[in-house]
Every structure is written in structure tokens, then in C-alpha cells.
Amino acid sequence: MAPKEKGKHQQDNQPLRVRTPRAPEILGSVVQRLGGSRMTVSCFDGKSRLCRIPGRLKKFLWVREGDIVLIKPWEFQADTKGDIVYKYNKNQVFWLKQKGYLKEISEFNEF
């Protein structure tokens, strides 16, 4: 066995914990980036929302087109706007598919 290299993170195939959507939260896929930390997200409830990344997450949450994200709809204009709360990596998306959270993902043909 090769010794561990300094500074390299060991990436497991199975995620330890995956954040699942709670009551008002919805899963979605980023369709288009609009600039200014805003993007169009196609949500799995059948609606398309204009979502933004809140200020406290702007530096830490890097989102690209095709990423699976967790959306929290606004209390006002909940059908058209929302905040991006969390971004899933590839292993987490695979886990969500296995557990049945992403049944509609075949329309996006990303994963």
C-alpha cells in the first residue's frame, strides 16, 4: 500500500450523510446561470424558479448548470422564486437516486 499523501483528501464512494429535503424544501436541477448569483432552476415539483444564492453562501457554494441542488421557496412568490440552500456532489446524487428521491431525473439525462 502506498502511504497517504499530505494534503490529499480520501474520497469514499459512499457518502456518510446526505441532506434530504425537509418540509418546504424541493430538489431541482440548475438550467441556466443568469449572473449575480441568480439562476433558473427546474424543480422536481414541475415548476421553474428564479433562484439565488444567499449572501452567507456566495463564497462557498459554486454551482454550475446541470447540478442537483436543494431549493427553499420564498414565503412570498413561492411558485416563482427561491433560495439555493445546498448543492449535491456526484456520490450524493447517486445515493438520492438509489433511495428514490430523484425519480424524475431521467428527463435531465445528466447522471
N, CA, C and O atoms as a Tinker XYZ file with bonds, in Angstrom:
   444  protein
     1  N      0.827000   -1.193000    0.000000    73     2
     2  CA     0.000000    0.000000    0.000000    64     1     3
     3  C      0.863000    1.246000    0.000000    63     2     4     5
     4  O      1.873000    1.316000    0.700000    81     3
     5  N      0.468000    2.204000   -0.771000    73     3     6
     6  CA     1.196000    3.466000   -0.816000    64     5     7
     7  C      0.815000    4.326000    0.382000    63     6     8     9
     8  O     -0.342000    4.325000    0.800000    81     7
     9  N      1.763000    5.051000    0.930000    73     7    10
    10  CA     1.435000    5.929000    2.060000    64     9    11
    11  C      0.545000    7.071000    1.604000    63    10    12    13
    12  O      0.558000    7.462000    0.436000    81    11
    13  N     -0.225000    7.597000    2.542000    73    11    14
    14  CA    -1.117000    8.720000    2.220000    64    13    15
    15  C     -0.298000    9.964000    1.904000    63    14    16    17
    16  O      0.687000   10.264000    2.578000    81    15
    17  N     -0.712000   10.667000    0.888000    73    15    18
    18  CA    -0.028000   11.895000    0.534000    64    17    19
    19  C     -0.575000   13.033000    1.363000    63    18    20    21
    20  O     -1.765000   13.087000    1.670000    81    19
    21  N      0.308000   13.934000    1.716000    73    19    22
    22  CA    -0.100000   15.064000    2.522000    64    21    23
    23  C     -0.953000   16.019000    1.692000    63    22    24    25
    24  O     -0.607000   16.335000    0.553000    81    23
    25  N     -2.039000   16.466000    2.247000    73    23    26
    26  CA    -2.896000   17.423000    1.559000    64    25    27
    27  C     -3.943000   16.790000    0.656000    63    26    28    29
    28  O     -4.812000   17.499000    0.151000    81    27
    29  N     -3.892000   15.497000    0.439000    73    27    30
    30  CA    -4.876000   14.823000   -0.400000    64    29    31
    31  C     -5.998000   14.286000    0.471000    63    30    32    33
    32  O     -5.752000   13.674000    1.510000    81    31
    33  N     -7.214000   14.514000    0.048000    73    31    34
    34  CA    -8.369000   14.005000    0.777000    64    33    35
    35  C     -8.779000   12.674000    0.188000    63    34    36    37
    36  O     -8.810000   12.504000   -1.031000    81    35
    37  N     -9.088000   11.743000    1.050000    73    35    38
    38  CA    -9.546000   10.442000    0.588000    64    37    39
    39  C    -11.041000   10.522000    0.344000    63    38    40    41
    40  O    -11.811000   10.836000    1.252000    81    39
    41  N    -11.449000   10.238000   -0.877000    73    39    42
    42  CA   -12.859000   10.339000   -1.230000    64    41    43
    43  C    -13.462000    8.943000   -1.276000    63    42    44    45
    44  O    -13.006000    8.076000   -2.021000    81    43
    45  N    -14.494000    8.742000   -0.468000    73    43    46
    46  CA   -15.173000    7.448000   -0.432000    64    45    47
    47  C    -16.262000    7.414000   -1.483000    63    46    48    49
    48  O    -16.737000    8.456000   -1.935000    81    47
    49  N    -16.654000    6.213000   -1.869000    73    47    50
    50  CA   -17.747000    6.062000   -2.816000    64    49    51
    51  C    -19.096000    6.245000   -2.155000    63    50    52    53
    52  O    -20.045000    6.684000   -2.806000    81    51
    53  N    -19.206000    5.916000   -0.865000    73    51    54
    54  CA   -20.462000    6.062000   -0.143000    64    53    55
    55  C    -20.413000    7.304000    0.732000    63    54    56    57
    56  O    -19.513000    7.428000    1.563000    81    55
    57  N    -21.354000    8.226000    0.570000    73    55    58
    58  CA   -21.374000    9.405000    1.441000    64    57    59
    59  C    -21.809000    9.012000    2.854000    63    58    60    61
    60  O    -22.614000    8.100000    3.037000    81    59
    61  N    -21.260000    9.719000    3.850000    73    59    62
    62  CA   -21.623000    9.426000    5.228000    64    61    63
    63  C    -23.029000    9.904000    5.540000    63    62    64    65
    64  O    -23.849000    9.146000    6.058000    81    63
    65  N    -23.303000   11.148000    5.227000    73    63    66
    66  CA   -24.635000   11.704000    5.456000    64    65    67
    67  C    -25.044000   12.526000    4.244000    63    66    68    69
    68  O    -24.242000   13.265000    3.673000    81    67
    69  N    -26.278000   12.385000    3.874000    73    67    70
    70  CA   -26.810000   13.142000    2.743000    64    69    71
    71  C    -27.986000   13.953000    3.252000    63    70    72    73
    72  O    -28.881000   13.430000    3.916000    81    71
    73  N    -27.969000   15.229000    2.933000    73    71    74
    74  CA   -29.063000   16.094000    3.358000    64    73    75
    75  C    -30.279000   15.826000    2.482000    63    74    76    77
    76  O    -30.220000   15.969000    1.261000    81    75
    77  N    -31.365000   15.444000    3.107000    73    75    78
    78  CA   -32.594000   15.168000    2.375000    64    77    79
    79  C    -33.542000   16.355000    2.515000    63    78    80    81
    80  O    -33.465000   17.091000    3.499000    81    79
    81  N    -34.433000   16.552000    1.546000    73    79    82
    82  CA   -35.347000   17.698000    1.620000    64    81    83
    83  C    -36.344000   17.558000    2.766000    63    82    84    85
    84  O    -36.961000   16.509000    2.952000    81    83
    85  N    -36.485000   18.632000    3.522000    73    83    86
    86  CA   -37.474000   18.682000    4.599000    64    85    87
    87  C    -38.697000   19.440000    4.099000    63    86    88    89
    88  O    -38.789000   19.755000    2.912000    81    87
    89  N    -39.634000   19.735000    4.990000    73    87    90
    90  CA   -40.969000   20.225000    4.635000    64    89    91
    91  C    -41.042000   21.239000    3.484000    63    90    92    93
    92  O    -41.620000   20.891000    2.454000    81    91
    93  N    -40.509000   22.452000    3.573000    73    91    94
    94  CA   -40.729000   23.360000    2.437000    64    93    95
    95  C    -39.700000   23.201000    1.325000    63    94    96    97
    96  O    -39.853000   23.828000    0.277000    81    95
    97  N    -38.661000   22.391000    1.506000    73    95    98
    98  CA   -37.567000   22.320000    0.552000    64    97    99
    99  C    -37.882000   21.373000   -0.607000    63    98   100   101
   100  O    -38.630000   20.406000   -0.462000    81    99
   101  N    -37.277000   21.690000   -1.778000    73    99   102
   102  CA   -37.536000   20.950000   -3.006000    64   101   103
   103  C    -36.214000   20.699000   -3.714000    63   102   104   105
   104  O    -35.319000   21.543000   -3.674000    81   103
   105  N    -36.084000   19.557000   -4.356000    73   103   106
   106  CA   -34.912000   19.273000   -5.173000    64   105   107
   107  C    -35.107000   19.859000   -6.567000    63   106   108   109
   108  O    -36.231000   19.950000   -7.061000    81   107
   109  N    -33.994000   20.258000   -7.200000    73   107   110
   110  CA   -34.080000   20.811000   -8.541000    64   109   111
   111  C    -32.761000   20.708000   -9.273000    63   110   112   113
   112  O    -31.739000   20.356000   -8.683000    81   111
   113  N    -32.782000   21.013000  -10.549000    73   111   114
   114  CA   -31.597000   20.984000  -11.390000    64   113   115
   115  C    -31.384000   22.366000  -11.998000    63   114   116   117
   116  O    -32.330000   22.980000  -12.491000    81   115
   117  N    -30.145000   22.858000  -11.965000    73   115   118
   118  CA   -29.837000   24.184000  -12.494000    64   117   119
   119  C    -29.889000   24.132000  -14.014000    63   118   120   121
   120  O    -29.210000   23.319000  -14.641000    81   119
   121  N    -30.696000   25.000000  -14.598000    73   119   122
   122  CA   -30.862000   25.036000  -16.050000    64   121   123
   123  C    -29.963000   26.088000  -16.670000    63   122   124   125
   124  O    -29.296000   25.827000  -17.672000    81   123
   125  N    -29.940000   27.291000  -16.074000    73   123   126
   126  CA   -29.195000   28.392000  -16.674000    64   125   127
   127  C    -28.701000   29.337000  -15.595000    63   126   128   129
   128  O    -29.429000   29.657000  -14.656000    81   127
   129  N    -27.450000   29.784000  -15.734000    73   127   130
   130  CA   -26.910000   30.804000  -14.833000    64   129   131
   131  C    -27.198000   32.171000  -15.437000    63   130   132   133
   132  O    -27.002000   32.394000  -16.632000    81   131
   133  N    -27.664000   33.074000  -14.595000    73   131   134
   134  CA   -28.064000   34.385000  -15.083000    64   133   135
   135  C    -27.121000   35.498000  -14.649000    63   134   136   137
   136  O    -27.245000   36.625000  -15.130000    81   135
   137  N    -26.190000   35.212000  -13.760000    73   135   138
   138  CA   -25.264000   36.222000  -13.270000    64   137   139
   139  C    -25.765000   36.838000  -11.983000    63   138   140   141
   140  O    -26.965000   36.835000  -11.709000    81   139
   141  N    -24.846000   37.367000  -11.194000    73   139   142
   142  CA   -25.230000   37.993000   -9.936000    64   141   143
   143  C    -25.766000   36.993000   -8.937000    63   142   144   145
   144  O    -26.672000   37.316000   -8.168000    81   143
   145  N    -25.230000   35.791000   -8.929000    73   143   146
   146  CA   -25.631000   34.680000   -8.057000    64   145   147
   147  C    -27.099000   34.287000   -8.225000    63   146   148   149
   148  O    -27.724000   33.785000   -7.291000    81   147
   149  N    -27.642000   34.515000   -9.414000    73   147   150
   150  CA   -29.015000   34.108000   -9.722000    64   149   151
   151  C    -28.979000   33.073000  -10.839000    63   150   152   153
   152  O    -28.103000   33.099000  -11.703000    81   151
   153  N    -29.943000   32.168000  -10.804000    73   151   154
   154  CA   -30.025000   31.141000  -11.832000    64   153   155
   155  C    -31.438000   30.613000  -11.965000    63   154   156   157
   156  O    -32.248000   30.737000  -11.045000    81   155
   157  N    -31.728000   30.029000  -13.105000    73   155   158
   158  CA   -33.013000   29.387000  -13.341000    64   157   159
   159  C    -32.869000   27.918000  -12.966000    63   158   160   161
   160  O    -31.951000   27.232000  -13.417000    81   159
   161  N    -33.800000   27.447000  -12.128000    73   159   162
   162  CA   -33.754000   26.068000  -11.641000    64   161   163
   163  C    -35.069000   25.387000  -11.998000    63   162   164   165
   164  O    -36.151000   25.915000  -11.738000    81   163
   165  N    -34.954000   24.198000  -12.601000    73   163   166
   166  CA   -36.129000   23.381000  -12.875000    64   165   167
   167  C    -36.328000   22.451000  -11.687000    63   166   168   169
   168  O    -35.532000   21.542000  -11.456000    81   167
   169  N    -37.395000   22.688000  -10.939000    73   167   170
   170  CA   -37.651000   21.933000   -9.710000    64   169   171
   171  C    -38.425000   20.660000  -10.023000    63   170   172   173
   172  O    -39.101000   20.568000  -11.048000    81   171
   173  N    -38.321000   19.681000   -9.132000    73   171   174
   174  CA   -38.964000   18.394000   -9.356000    64   173   175
   175  C    -40.448000   18.407000   -9.025000    63   174   176   177
   176  O    -41.109000   17.374000   -9.131000    81   175
   177  N    -40.986000   19.558000   -8.624000    73   175   178
   178  CA   -42.441000   19.650000   -8.456000    64   177   179
   179  C    -43.100000   20.166000   -9.728000    63   178   180   181
   180  O    -44.302000   20.431000   -9.746000    81   179
   181  N    -42.295000   20.311000  -10.814000    73   179   182
   182  CA   -42.833000   20.702000  -12.107000    64   181   183
   183  C    -42.787000   22.187000  -12.396000    63   182   184   185
   184  O    -43.266000   22.622000  -13.444000    81   183
   185  N    -42.222000   22.980000  -11.492000    73   183   186
   186  CA   -42.163000   24.428000  -11.683000    64   185   187
   187  C    -40.738000   24.871000  -11.947000    63   186   188   189
   188  O    -39.783000   24.227000  -11.514000    81   187
   189  N    -40.606000   25.973000  -12.659000    73   187   190
   190  CA   -39.304000   26.567000  -12.905000    64   189   191
   191  C    -39.207000   27.827000  -12.048000    63   190   192   193
   192  O    -40.092000   28.681000  -12.090000    81   191
   193  N    -38.136000   27.938000  -11.277000    73   191   194
   194  CA   -37.992000   29.055000  -10.344000    64   193   195
   195  C    -36.724000   29.848000  -10.628000    63   194   196   197
   196  O    -35.715000   29.297000  -11.068000    81   195
   197  N    -36.793000   31.148000  -10.369000    73   195   198
   198  CA   -35.631000   32.009000  -10.379000    64   197   199
   199  C    -35.043000   31.946000   -8.970000    63   198   200   201
   200  O    -35.656000   32.425000   -8.016000    81   199
   201  N    -33.858000   31.356000   -8.841000    73   199   202
   202  CA   -33.270000   31.146000   -7.518000    64   201   203
   203  C    -31.984000   31.941000   -7.381000    63   202   204   205
   204  O    -31.318000   32.254000   -8.367000    81   203
   205  N    -31.651000   32.259000   -6.145000    73   203   206
   206  CA   -30.419000   32.975000   -5.865000    64   205   207
   207  C    -29.661000   32.253000   -4.774000    63   206   208   209
   208  O    -30.228000   31.459000   -4.023000    81   207
   209  N    -28.367000   32.539000   -4.693000    73   207   210
   210  CA   -27.544000   32.010000   -3.614000    64   209   211
   211  C    -27.490000   33.086000   -2.543000    63   210   212   213
   212  O    -27.059000   34.204000   -2.827000    81   211
   213  N    -27.915000   32.785000   -1.319000    73   211   214
   214  CA   -27.888000   33.805000   -0.255000    64   213   215
   215  C    -26.470000   34.293000    0.020000    63   214   216   217
   216  O    -25.502000   33.584000   -0.257000    81   215
   217  N    -26.348000   35.491000    0.559000    73   215   218
   218  CA   -25.059000   36.126000    0.789000    64   217   219
   219  C    -24.113000   35.322000    1.657000    63   218   220   221
   220  O    -22.903000   35.341000    1.432000    81   219
   221  N    -24.642000   34.615000    2.644000    73   219   222
   222  CA   -23.759000   33.854000    3.538000    64   221   223
   223  C    -23.142000   32.647000    2.853000    63   222   224   225
   224  O    -22.162000   32.096000    3.353000    81   223
   225  N    -23.700000   32.214000    1.700000    73   223   226
   226  CA   -23.191000   31.049000    0.985000    64   225   227
   227  C    -22.474000   31.398000   -0.317000    63   226   228   229
   228  O    -21.954000   30.500000   -0.978000    81   227
   229  N    -22.430000   32.675000   -0.707000    73   227   230
   230  CA   -21.896000   33.061000   -2.018000    64   229   231
   231  C    -20.458000   32.590000   -2.243000    63   230   232   233
   232  O    -20.132000   32.123000   -3.334000    81   231
   233  N    -19.609000   32.701000   -1.249000    73   231   234
   234  CA   -18.203000   32.339000   -1.424000    64   233   235
   235  C    -17.967000   30.836000   -1.355000    63   234   236   237
   236  O    -16.948000   30.354000   -1.850000    81   235
   237  N    -18.879000   30.089000   -0.757000    73   235   238
   238  CA   -18.655000   28.681000   -0.512000    64   237   239
   239  C    -19.412000   27.761000   -1.459000    63   238   240   241
   240  O    -19.031000   26.602000   -1.623000    81   239
   241  N    -20.457000   28.247000   -2.075000    73   239   242
   242  CA   -21.321000   27.401000   -2.903000    64   241   243
   243  C    -21.106000   27.750000   -4.375000    63   242   244   245
   244  O    -21.593000   28.776000   -4.852000    81   243
   245  N    -20.375000   26.893000   -5.094000    73   243   246
   246  CA   -20.116000   27.091000   -6.516000    64   245   247
   247  C    -21.038000   26.169000   -7.295000    63   246   248   249
   248  O    -20.917000   24.946000   -7.222000    81   247
   249  N    -21.964000   26.764000   -8.042000    73   247   250
   250  CA   -22.993000   25.998000   -8.734000    64   249   251
   251  C    -22.840000   26.193000  -10.238000    63   250   252   253
   252  O    -22.649000   27.312000  -10.714000    81   251
   253  N    -22.928000   25.076000  -10.990000    73   251   254
   254  CA   -22.862000   25.111000  -12.449000    64   253   255
   255  C    -24.159000   24.553000  -13.032000    63   254   256   257
   256  O    -24.982000   23.988000  -12.311000    81   255
   257  N    -24.328000   24.715000  -14.318000    73   255   258
   258  CA   -25.511000   24.176000  -14.987000    64   257   259
   259  C    -25.494000   22.656000  -14.907000    63   258   260   261
   260  O    -24.449000   22.032000  -15.094000    81   259
   261  N    -26.648000   22.064000  -14.631000    73   259   262
   262  CA   -26.764000   20.622000  -14.527000    64   261   263
   263  C    -26.595000   20.092000  -13.118000    63   262   264   265
   264  O    -26.833000   18.907000  -12.886000    81   263
   265  N    -26.191000   20.925000  -12.166000    73   263   266
   266  CA   -26.028000   20.469000  -10.784000    64   265   267
   267  C    -27.388000   20.243000  -10.129000    63   266   268   269
   268  O    -28.356000   20.945000  -10.421000    81   267
   269  N    -27.445000   19.254000   -9.239000    73   267   270
   270  CA   -28.653000   18.996000   -8.456000    64   269   271
   271  C    -28.524000   19.791000   -7.162000    63   270   272   273
   272  O    -27.532000   19.667000   -6.442000    81   271
   273  N    -29.533000   20.605000   -6.875000    73   271   274
   274  CA   -29.487000   21.499000   -5.717000    64   273   275
   275  C    -30.759000   21.355000   -4.887000    63   274   276   277
   276  O    -31.769000   20.817000   -5.340000    81   275
   277  N    -30.670000   21.853000   -3.665000    73   275   278
   278  CA   -31.805000   21.868000   -2.751000    64   277   279
   279  C    -32.316000   23.298000   -2.670000    63   278   280   281
   280  O    -31.559000   24.216000   -2.350000    81   279
   281  N    -33.602000   23.489000   -2.960000    73   279   282
   282  CA   -34.222000   24.810000   -3.045000    64   281   283
   283  C    -35.157000   25.020000   -1.863000    63   282   284   285
   284  O    -35.903000   24.121000   -1.474000    81   283
   285  N    -35.106000   26.222000   -1.298000    73   283   286
   286  CA   -36.089000   26.616000   -0.296000    64   285   287
   287  C    -36.920000   27.750000   -0.903000    63   286   288   289
   288  O    -36.426000   28.869000   -1.035000    81   287
   289  N    -38.171000   27.476000   -1.274000    73   287   290
   290  CA   -39.008000   28.522000   -1.884000    64   289   291
   291  C    -39.256000   29.675000   -0.908000    63   290   292   293
   292  O    -39.333000   29.490000    0.306000    81   291
   293  N    -39.376000   30.857000   -1.484000    73   291   294
   294  CA   -39.678000   32.026000   -0.657000    64   293   295
   295  C    -41.095000   31.906000   -0.104000    63   294   296   297
   296  O    -41.940000   31.222000   -0.682000    81   295
   297  N    -41.348000   32.572000    1.011000    73   295   298
   298  CA   -42.715000   32.593000    1.555000    64   297   299
   299  C    -43.630000   33.416000    0.659000    63   298   300   301
   300  O    -44.808000   33.099000    0.498000    81   299
   301  N    -43.076000   34.473000    0.078000    73   299   302
   302  CA   -43.798000   35.338000   -0.850000    64   301   303
   303  C    -43.343000   34.961000   -2.254000    63   302   304   305
   304  O    -42.136000   34.900000   -2.488000    81   303
   305  N    -44.226000   34.711000   -3.182000    73   303   306
   306  CA   -43.928000   34.262000   -4.543000    64   305   307
   307  C    -43.239000   32.899000   -4.541000    63   306   308   309
   308  O    -42.239000   32.709000   -5.234000    81   307
   309  N    -43.756000   31.968000   -3.781000    73   307   310
   310  CA   -43.142000   30.649000   -3.630000    64   309   311
   311  C    -43.120000   29.849000   -4.934000    63   310   312   313
   312  O    -42.272000   28.972000   -5.099000    81   311
   313  N    -44.041000   30.137000   -5.866000    73   311   314
   314  CA   -44.085000   29.381000   -7.117000    64   313   315
   315  C    -43.061000   29.858000   -8.141000    63   314   316   317
   316  O    -42.778000   29.147000   -9.106000    81   315
   317  N    -42.501000   31.050000   -7.948000    73   315   318
   318  CA   -41.599000   31.594000   -8.959000    64   317   319
   319  C    -40.192000   31.877000   -8.448000    63   318   320   321
   320  O    -39.275000   32.008000   -9.260000    81   319
   321  N    -39.982000   31.976000   -7.134000    73   319   322
   322  CA   -38.661000   32.352000   -6.620000    64   321   323
   323  C    -38.263000   31.487000   -5.437000    63   322   324   325
   324  O    -39.114000   30.926000   -4.746000    81   323
   325  N    -36.939000   31.383000   -5.211000    73   323   326
   326  CA   -36.446000   30.598000   -4.091000    64   325   327
   327  C    -34.961000   30.824000   -3.861000    63   326   328   329
   328  O    -34.302000   31.535000   -4.620000    81   327
   329  N    -34.447000   30.213000   -2.808000    73   327   330
   330  CA   -33.031000   30.287000   -2.452000    64   329   331
   331  C    -32.403000   28.912000   -2.611000    63   330   332   333
   332  O    -33.030000   27.897000   -2.308000    81   331
   333  N    -31.163000   28.882000   -3.087000    73   331   334
   334  CA   -30.416000   27.636000   -3.166000    64   333   335
   335  C    -29.736000   27.434000   -1.823000    63   334   336   337
   336  O    -28.935000   28.263000   -1.391000    81   335
   337  N    -30.059000   26.329000   -1.167000    73   335   338
   338  CA   -29.579000   26.075000    0.184000    64   337   339
   339  C    -28.388000   25.123000    0.186000    63   338   340   341
   340  O    -27.491000   25.254000    1.020000    81   339
   341  N    -28.373000   24.158000   -0.750000    73   339   342
   342  CA   -27.351000   23.114000   -0.716000    64   341   343
   343  C    -27.121000   22.574000   -2.119000    63   342   344   345
   344  O    -28.046000   22.517000   -2.929000    81   343
   345  N    -25.881000   22.177000   -2.406000    73   343   346
   346  CA   -25.547000   21.553000   -3.687000    64   345   347
   347  C    -25.050000   20.138000   -3.418000    63   346   348   349
   348  O    -24.218000   19.932000   -2.535000    81   347
   349  N    -25.555000   19.159000   -4.175000    73   347   350
   350  CA   -25.173000   17.764000   -4.008000    64   349   351
   351  C    -24.008000   17.422000   -4.930000    63   350   352   353
   352  O    -23.961000   17.883000   -6.071000    81   351
   353  N    -23.057000   16.605000   -4.436000    73   351   354
   354  CA   -21.985000   16.117000   -5.299000    64   353   355
   355  C    -22.442000   14.825000   -5.985000    63   354   356   357
   356  O    -23.562000   14.368000   -5.757000    81   355
   357  N    -21.587000   14.238000   -6.820000    73   355   358
   358  CA   -21.999000   13.083000   -7.629000    64   357   359
   359  C    -22.364000   11.868000   -6.776000    63   358   360   361
   360  O    -23.330000   11.166000   -7.080000    81   359
   361  N    -21.602000   11.616000   -5.717000    73   359   362
   362  CA   -21.906000   10.463000   -4.864000    64   361   363
   363  C    -23.241000   10.640000   -4.160000    63   362   364   365
   364  O    -23.997000    9.680000   -4.010000    81   363
   365  N    -23.535000   11.852000   -3.730000    73   363   366
   366  CA   -24.798000   12.123000   -3.057000    64   365   367
   367  C    -25.968000   12.001000   -4.022000    63   366   368   369
   368  O    -27.037000   11.529000   -3.635000    81   367
   369  N    -25.787000   12.418000   -5.272000    73   367   370
   370  CA   -26.847000   12.293000   -6.282000    64   369   371
   371  C    -27.125000   10.816000   -6.546000    63   370   372   373
   372  O    -28.280000   10.413000   -6.684000    81   371
   373  N    -26.068000   10.013000   -6.616000    73   371   374
   374  CA   -26.236000    8.570000   -6.813000    64   373   375
   375  C    -27.022000    7.969000   -5.651000    63   374   376   377
   376  O    -27.905000    7.140000   -5.869000    81   375
   377  N    -26.714000    8.372000   -4.426000    73   375   378
   378  CA   -27.424000    7.879000   -3.241000    64   377   379
   379  C    -28.895000    8.291000   -3.281000    63   378   380   381
   380  O    -29.772000    7.488000   -2.962000    81   379
   381  N    -29.169000    9.542000   -3.672000    73   379   382
   382  CA   -30.554000   10.020000   -3.765000    64   381   383
   383  C    -31.338000    9.232000   -4.808000    63   382   384   385
   384  O    -32.520000    8.948000   -4.617000    81   383
   385  N    -30.677000    8.877000   -5.918000    73   383   386
   386  CA   -31.348000    8.067000   -6.937000    64   385   387
   387  C    -31.678000    6.683000   -6.406000    63   386   388   389
   388  O    -32.762000    6.159000   -6.663000    81   387
   389  N    -30.749000    6.088000   -5.666000    73   387   390
   390  CA   -30.984000    4.741000   -5.118000    64   389   391
   391  C    -32.130000    4.737000   -4.119000    63   390   392   393
   392  O    -32.905000    3.782000   -4.072000    81   391
   393  N    -32.246000    5.779000   -3.330000    73   391   394
   394  CA   -33.272000    5.842000   -2.293000    64   393   395
   395  C    -34.621000    6.326000   -2.818000    63   394   396   397
   396  O    -35.600000    6.327000   -2.072000    81   395
   397  N    -34.696000    6.739000   -4.086000    73   395   398
   398  CA   -35.971000    7.104000   -4.685000    64   397   399
   399  C    -36.339000    8.571000   -4.592000    63   398   400   401
   400  O    -37.480000    8.929000   -4.884000    81   399
   401  N    -35.419000    9.426000   -4.196000    73   399   402
   402  CA   -35.719000   10.851000   -4.128000    64   401   403
   403  C    -35.701000   11.498000   -5.516000    63   402   404   405
   404  O    -36.372000   12.505000   -5.741000    81   403
   405  N    -34.940000   10.923000   -6.436000    73   403   406
   406  CA   -34.784000   11.506000   -7.769000    64   405   407
   407  C    -35.366000   10.588000   -8.839000    63   406   408   409
   408  O    -34.635000   10.091000   -9.696000    81   407
   409  N    -36.655000   10.365000   -8.792000    73   407   410
   410  CA   -37.293000    9.503000   -9.786000    64   409   411
   411  C    -37.383000   10.191000  -11.135000    63   410   412   413
   412  O    -37.319000    9.533000  -12.173000    81   411
   413  N    -37.529000   11.507000  -11.131000    73   411   414
   414  CA   -37.749000   12.253000  -12.371000    64   413   415
   415  C    -36.453000   12.669000  -13.035000    63   414   416   417
   416  O    -36.490000   13.413000  -14.015000    81   415
   417  N    -35.308000   12.222000  -12.545000    73   415   418
   418  CA   -34.033000   12.707000  -13.059000    64   417   419
   419  C    -33.747000   12.237000  -14.481000    63   418   420   421
   420  O    -32.864000   12.788000  -15.138000    81   419
   421  N    -34.463000   11.243000  -14.965000    73   419   422
   422  CA   -34.212000   10.734000  -16.313000    64   421   423
   423  C    -34.513000   11.793000  -17.372000    63   422   424   425
   424  O    -33.982000   11.711000  -18.480000    81   423
   425  N    -35.349000   12.781000  -17.064000    73   423   426
   426  CA   -35.628000   13.837000  -18.055000    64   425   427
   427  C    -34.422000   14.711000  -18.292000    63   426   428   429
   428  O    -34.301000   15.315000  -19.358000    81   427
   429  N    -33.525000   14.795000  -17.327000    73   427   430
   430  CA   -32.394000   15.715000  -17.456000    64   429   431
   431  C    -31.201000   15.055000  -18.119000    63   430   432   433
   432  O    -30.330000   15.752000  -18.640000    81   431
   433  N    -31.134000   13.721000  -18.114000    73   431   434
   434  CA   -30.082000   12.943000  -18.776000    64   433   435
   435  C    -28.679000   13.413000  -18.400000    63   434   436   437
   436  O    -27.773000   13.359000  -19.232000    81   435
   437  N    -28.485000   13.864000  -17.191000    73   435   438
   438  CA   -27.200000   14.350000  -16.742000    64   437   439
   439  C    -26.398000   13.246000  -16.063000    63   438   440   441
   440  O    -25.177000   13.180000  -16.205000    81   439
   441  N    -27.090000   12.379000  -15.323000    73   439   442
   442  CA   -26.379000   11.412000  -14.481000    64   441   443
   443  C    -26.772000   10.006000  -14.858000    63   442   444
   444  O    -26.281000    9.047000  -14.263000    81   443
